[in-house]
Amino acid sequence: MSVQKERTDDFLRGLGANERAILERIPWRFLRKLAARAVRAKMRAQFTGWLQYLLPLVVIVPLTLIGAIAQLLDAGWLARPLVGMAGLIFAVAAFDLVTVKFKLRVPEHHPSRNDDLDLFDMMRVRRSCRSFQTRRMSAADRVELMESVRVHVQEPTIGPTPVRLEYIAASLTVWPTVNATEFLVAIVPKEYNRTSVIDVGRCLQKVVMDATRMGLGTCWIGPGADHASILQHLGDRFDPDQEQIICVCAVGYKSSYIPLFLRVFNAQFKRRLPLSELVFADSTFEHPADVTVDPFTQFGRTFEICQWAPSSYNGQTTRCVVTSSGDEVPRVDFYTTTSSQYYAPVALGIWSANWGMGCEALGIDGEFMILTPPHVPNTLPRYDLSWVPNQRG
């Protein structure tokens, strides 16, 4: 290894693998060094809970500078709206800082339950909650939530071992969620098993939907969770030699006090790909399935709730292939579009959970299983799981 490479590694040391890989592509060392410092500053702000409140400065400072230059050039017609916009954003950011970061605000109401909604409407109502009220769940809500955990972790799994969900009541270091103080931590054996990761998505999504019915807000957190803070609070409930953490889910009462950055952030993840890009009639992914014709119509809104299933950064990495013969209930094969070992299979597990719950709500009987070649290919998009209808009669 060259001296130059060793020196480069010095200032890249401590960064994540993805960050290192990106920064090492920068051609000049001084630019790599500046970029590494910027990444470290960003990570420090992120995991000290300040980044959400500092990001508006990225807009405020340029607007103010351009407005000041315009004023010097006697272009008041341009300077006034720019400085006014910067002042407005600053006022909103200051309000967020006081009400969200420092929690000086009017107490909020207890959210209402969603018992009046059917499964499909409830799944459409559910959104990732990234700002929570300052109070914790009531004792009754916590008992009901943990009963849901108990029920779903005991259900049959695709993988060889059950998923474990541990409850933590503490302010973990997470991003970008704010003021979350209660979490469910998904734990599986340390030896990697893809089906166990899929089971995390399947199991935890059912708990999330029970929480949604209770009126609780939830937020899946994967890359934004600092595992060191999680391990600190798990204590002897976690064995690092035998287990690994897949993801966490923040849970609690949704707050109406949401930082400006998170409002913009949330808006970017409200879109979903059309079903024509998610559901196919063949494993070559060339022919979209027409879900508006028989025999697919019997699944009603089940395709829709899969379309709106959460995924890491709304990546929508899951695809499905529906195969049928005549009027028979189709088999559904689930695929992932990336080589991700964790976030893609978790997302696929969430899809399959939604599919299973939708079919159950409609009285369509079936089970999940893993088929082996030559039934399905094992290339990208990668096959992972199938839902197979049970024989009737």
N, C-alpha and C positions, 0 to 999 in steps of 0.2 A: 504493500500500500504506500502511495506517495505521501510526502510531507504535506502537500497541498490537500490531499484527501483527508489526512488525519486532522488537519486544522479545520477543515469543513465540518467534520464529524464533531469537533469540539462544540461548536455553537449550535449544531443540530441535535446534540444529545439531549434526551429527555422529551423530545417531541414524539408524537405518535408516528406509526409507520406510514400512514397516508400523507401526513404533513411532510415528513422527511422525503418521501418519494417525489412529491410535488416541488419542494424547494430545491432538491438536487438537480432539477431540470433547468433552473435559472442559470444562465451562462456565466455571469460575473460574480466573483466571490463576495464583493462588497454589497451587491444587491441581494445575494442569498442571506448575508448576515443581517441586513436591514429587514428582510422579509421574515427571518427567523425571530427577530426581536418583536416584530409586529404580531406574529402568531402567538408568541409567549405572552405578550401583553393582552391579547384577545382572550387567551385561555385563562389568564389570571383574573381578568374582569368577568369572564363567563362563570367561573367556579367560585367567585366571591359574591355573585349575585348582582353585579353592577352593570353588566354588559347591556341588559335590556334598557337601562336608563341612559346609558352613554351613547347608544347608537344614533339617537336623533341629532347628536352633534355632527354626524357625518353630513347631514343636510343643512343644519343651522349655520355652521361655519362657512361653507362655500357660498350660501345665499347672502350672508352678511358681508363677506369679502367682495363679492361681485357687486352687491348694492353700494358698498363704500366706494369702490372704483368708479361705478356709474355716477355717483354723486360728485366725485372729484372732476369728472368729465362733463359736468353740468347736464347729465342725463337723468334729471329728477324723475321723469316719467317712468323710467326703468327702476331707479333706486328705491322709490317708495314702495311699490308692490313687493319687491324682493325682500327688503328689510321688514316690511309688514308680515310677510309670510314666515320669515325666520322668527319674528317675535311671537307669532301665533303658535308655531311649533314649540318654541321655548316655553311658552306658558303651559301648553299641554304636557310637555315633559316634566315641568316643575310640579304640576298637579299630580302626575303619576308618581313622582318621587315621594311626595308627601303622603299620598293616600295608599300607595301600594308598598313602596320600600319601607317607609317609616310607619305605615299602618294607622295614620291619623285620619279617621273617616267615620261616617255614620254607620252604626251596625246594620247588617243586612238581614233580610227575611230568610226564614228556613224555606228551601225549595220545596215545591209540591211534588208528590209522587206521580208516576205515570201508569197507575194501575188500569186506567180507562183505555189505554192504547193497546191495539193488537201487536203481535210480534213485529210485523213489517213496518208499521208506522213508528214503533218505538225505535227500531234500528235506524230509521231515517232521521228521527229526532236527535239521536245521540251524536254529539260532536266532541272532539278532543277539548278537554277543559285545561287551559293553561294558566288560569288565575283563580286561586281558591280563597274562600273566606278565611278570616283569622281564627275562627272557632273550629274545634274538632267535631267529629261526628258524635251524635248522642249515643248513650250506652245502648239504647234499643237498636239504632241503626248499625252500630258496630256488631252487635250480636247477630243481627240478621245477615250482615255481610259475611261474617265468619262462618255462619251456617251454610251459606252458598259455597264458600271455599271448601268446607268439609265435604259437601255433596259432590262437587265436581272433581275434586282430586281423587275421589274413590271410583270414578267412572272408568270403564275399560280404556286402555291406551293403545295407540298404534305401536309405540316403542316398547322396549323390554322392561322399563321401570316407570313408576308413576311420577308425575310432576309434583314438586313440593312448592307450596305458596306460603311464605312467611310474612307476617304482619309486622310493620315497624311504625311506631309513632314517634317521629323525630323529623327535624328539618334537614333532610339529606341534601347533598350538593347535586343539583340536577339543572338541566338546561333544556328549553327556555322557560319551563313552568315556574311560576312564582307563588310563594306562600303555601306550598304543599307541605303538610306535616304528617300525612299518613300514607303509607305505601304498602303494596303487596309485591314481594320479591319472588320471582320465578327461579327455582333452583332445580338442576338436574345433575346426574353423575358427571364427574370431570372428564371421563373418557368420552370423546365426541361420538354422538349417535344422532344422525340427522332426524330420525323419526322422533326422538325425544324432544328435539327443538320444535318440530311440527306440533307435538303434543302440548307444548307450552302455549302456542297460539290457540289451539283448540280448547284447552282447559280454561285459560285466563279470559278468553273472549266470552265464555258462558258466564263467568263471574261478572265481567264488565256489563253484560246485558242485564243481569240481576240487579246490579248497582244502578243502572239506568232506570229500571222500573221503580227503584226506591227513590229516585230523584237525585241521586248522587252524580257528581261530575267525576270523570275518569280521564287519565291521559297515559297512553303507552309511552314509555321512555326507554330507549335503547342506547344509542351512542351518546346521548346527553346526560348519562348518569355516571357519577364518579364512584367507582367501585370501592375505593378506599373508605369513603364515608359510609357506604352500605355495610362493609365488613365490620367497621367499628361498632355499628349499632346491632348487628346480628350476633356478635360475640360468639359464644359456644354453640349457637344454633347453626353454625356453618363450619364445615370442615374443608379448608382449602386444598387438602391433599386428596380428597375424595369427591368434591363437588365443584360446580361452577354456576355462576349467575348468568342467566340469559338476558333478562330485562327486568324492569320494575314498572309498576303501574301506580301512579298517584291517584288517590281517591279522597273525596271530601265534598264539601258544598261549593258550588260554582259561585264566583264573585263577579259582580258587575264592574268592579274596578280593574280594568285591563290596561296595561301599559300600551302606549301608542305603537311601539314596535311589534308587540304581540298581536295587535289588531291587524296590522299590515301582514304579519307572518301568517295569521290564521286565514286571511282572505286568499292567500296564495294556494291554500290546500283545500279549498271548497270545490274545486273542479274535479271531475272524474272522466276517464276515457269512456267513449261510447261502448256499448255492449258489442258492437261489431268488431272492436279491437281487442276484446277480452274473451269472447266465447266463439268457438270454432266448431265446424262440423267434421274436420279431419285433422290428423296429427301433423300434417304439413303446415298447418296454420295459414292456409291460402284461401279458405272458404269460410267466411263467417256463418255461424248458425243463425237461422231465422227463428228467434225465440217466440215469434208471434203466431206460429203455425203449429198444428199438431205434429208430433206428440209432445212438443215442448211447452205448449200452453198450460198443461196440467201443473206445471211448476209455478205458475202465477208470478208473484213478485220475488221469488227466490233468487232469480238472476240479478234483480235490482239490488237486493241487500248485499249480494256478493260484490257487485260493482262499487258499492259505497263502503266496503269493509276498510278499516284503517290499515295503513302500512307505513313503514319507516319513511319519513319525509314525503309521504303520499306517492311513493315510487310505483305503486300498482304493478308489482313484479309477478303477479299470479295470472295464469291463463287456464282456461278449461276447454276440453274437447268433449262434446256430447255425441254419443254414437247410439243409433237406434235401428231397429229392424221392424218395419211396419208400424203397428200401433203399440208396440211394446214400450215400457218405460225405459228411457235411455240410460245408459251407463255414462257416468261423468268422470273424466280423468283430469287431474289437477297437475299443472306444470309451473315451474319457476323460470323466469326469463334471464336470470343472472346466476353467476356462480357463487353468490353469497352463501356462506355456511350458516349464518345466523338469521339476519333480518329477513331474507327472502323466505326461508322455511317457516319462520314465525308468521309472516304475512299469509303464507299458504295455509297454515293451520287456522288462522282467523277466517279465511275464506271458507274452509271446509266446515268450521263450526257454524258459520252463518248458513251454509248450504244444508247441513244436517238439521239445524233448528227450523229452517224454513220448510223442509220436507216433513218434519215431524208435525209442524203446525197444520200442514195441509193433509195429514194422514197418509203420506206416501212412505211406505216402509222400505228401508234399505240399510246397508252397512258399509263402513269404510274398510278397505283392504288395499294391500300393495300387490299389484300384478307384476309379473316378471316378463322380460323379453321371451318370445318375439311379439307379445301382445302390444307392447308400447316401446318406443325408442328411449334411449338414455343419454341423449345429447341435448344441448341447449336449443330451444327451451327444454329443460330437464323435467322428466316425469318423476312425480313423487308419490301420488296417492290416487285412489279411485273410490268413487261411491258407486256401489253396485246394488240395483234394486233386488229385493227379495222376491222369490218366486211366489206368485199368487195361486190361490186355490189349494 
